[in-house]
Amino acid sequence: MLPARKKTTLHPDNHAKLVTALHIGASSVSMIIAERDADGGLVAIDFLEQPAALAQDVFGNNLVSSATTERIVSIIRGYQETLAELGLDPHNFHRSVATNVLHEAANHETVLNRIRIACGLPVSMIDDGEMTRLIYLKTRRRIQHLPAMSQRTALVVHVGPGNTRALLFQEGLITRYTSYRMGTHRTREAVEASLAEGPTLMRVIREHASGNLSQLRFDYSDVEIDGLVLIGYEIQSVARFVTKNNEACSLKRFREFTAETASLTDLEAVKRFQLDYQTAEALIPALEINLAIAESLNLKEVHIPISEYEQGLLQDLLASRIITDTFAEEVLRSARILADKYQSDPKHGAHVGSLCEHFLKNLQDLHNLTEHDALLLQVASILHEVGTYVSPRAHHKHSEYIILNSEIFGLDRLDVTIVALVSRYHRHSGPRLDHPSYAALSVEDRIRVCKLAAILRVADALERTHAQRVSKIEISRTSSKLKIRLPGLEDAAIERLAMDSKADLFEHVFGLTVVIEEDN
């Protein structure tokens, strides 16, 4: 698992092409130095990894110990010395992140502050949205060639240290995304007190995970899965011992390997599979959870990619900030699937989205929103009326509830909260501090909600009839007004009436009165 230190020599002319990434993972701290090729891709120049028992602390005590914190600091300082020797800035990684597991530590801010002070390095925590993006990137860039991915319906399951995520691909497109509070290190710490070993340990793991396994089985009971791809740090660490040449592994073989591994001590697993102790301790939960998932889906074989998980993760970290058109479309597809589930009018949502896009494009200097904000507004446009499934009355509140309690592929909980609030505020009262979800946001995020909701309300007013009457928009501005002309629309009385009740938030946020002018 831990590669020997490679001697790397870099020519000064190549420094501008180099990028670096640091990952404080669940059981190790790793660093990559990569070079961008002519096509913008990344080629690894050097990769280093050292063990650190972060997840063991988090799931065992809900705290990261001082010893583990100082271990992480020591590893990072060593990596910084390596960068300095190569003539690279040791305090300027292109990405420096920590596993989302750290969120669950009560002292996570103290740990990050210690790293910042000791190493002069700001480190951010990966959120659920980025973790999903990383799984998506891995699927698209690293395991797309697997036989399972060529099947009509393939399920990619990532059993992580704290959570398990599942992505359903049908005809190469993501049609479902679910997550479960079931992970390798979380399970390991939960069952450790049983002192069970061998077959008894495997049974205890199954019992502990039974609720999540039942939910996963139910979530995918309506589809026939042709191929199952299993990814994750621990299972990919032993993939070469289970399968060859990325061929499918029969469930019989997988079951035998899991039983054989369960009979080993942690020390024996370290030696046989060349693992660090933290990974060896989480290996049995990883194997048993993955095996249980395959069995619960009644599959006869699984696919386990033979690739370096951590090195691939670091490379994908350098790419995941850029939301590609393909990824954004997957996010929107997930939103459309959710809208369809609650029988929301797809034409209305799409048209409101196109109107929002027009306002965003033509008012950039006014709103200063990002591409990611624009994506959230498109999702809100698609979902803002899902609450009518519950009742047309107060459906904006029902929309907020449904969205808050749903999974949307590629969006973290903050993103989902913002979408839910923007959807709520598409009608009736605007944002208020006595609304709990809104009040819980930071000032900056509350401002984002206000801006997005203001634009959505104006766009929704222009689509009041749900008949896509407004096909063209012309916008002009004065110091106090946003003037809208609707070429081709002979009578805008309905839209003007709707605007009178919905444009208030736009005026409060941007200081402009919205006026619909006649098309003379």
Secondary structure, 3 states (H helix, E strand, C coil): CCCCCCCCCCCHHHHHHEEEEEEECCCEEEEEEEEECCCCCEEEEEEEEEECCHHHHHHHHCCCCHHHHHHHHHHHHHHHHHHHHCCCCCCCCCEEEECHHHHHCCCHHHHHHHHHHHHCCCCEECCHHHHHHHHHHHHHHHCCCCHHHHCCEEEEEEECCCCEEEEEEECCEEEEEEEECCCHHHHHHHHHHHCCCHHHHHHHHHHHHHHHHHHHHHHCCCCCCCEEEEECHHHHHCHHHHCCCCCCEEHHHHHHHHHHHHCCCHHHHHHHHCCCHHHHHHHHHHHHHHHHHHHHCCCCEEECCCCCHHHHHHHHHHHHCCCCHHHHHHHHHHHHHHHHHCCCCHHHHHHHHHHHHHHHHHCHHHHCCCHHHHHHHHHHHHHCCHHHHCCCCCHHHHHHHHHHCCCCCCCCHHHHHHHHHHHHCCCCCCCCCCCHHHHCCCHHHHHHHHHHHHHHHHHHHHCCCCCCCCCCCEEEECCCEEEEECCCCCCCHHHHHHHHHHCHHHHHHHCCEEEEECCC
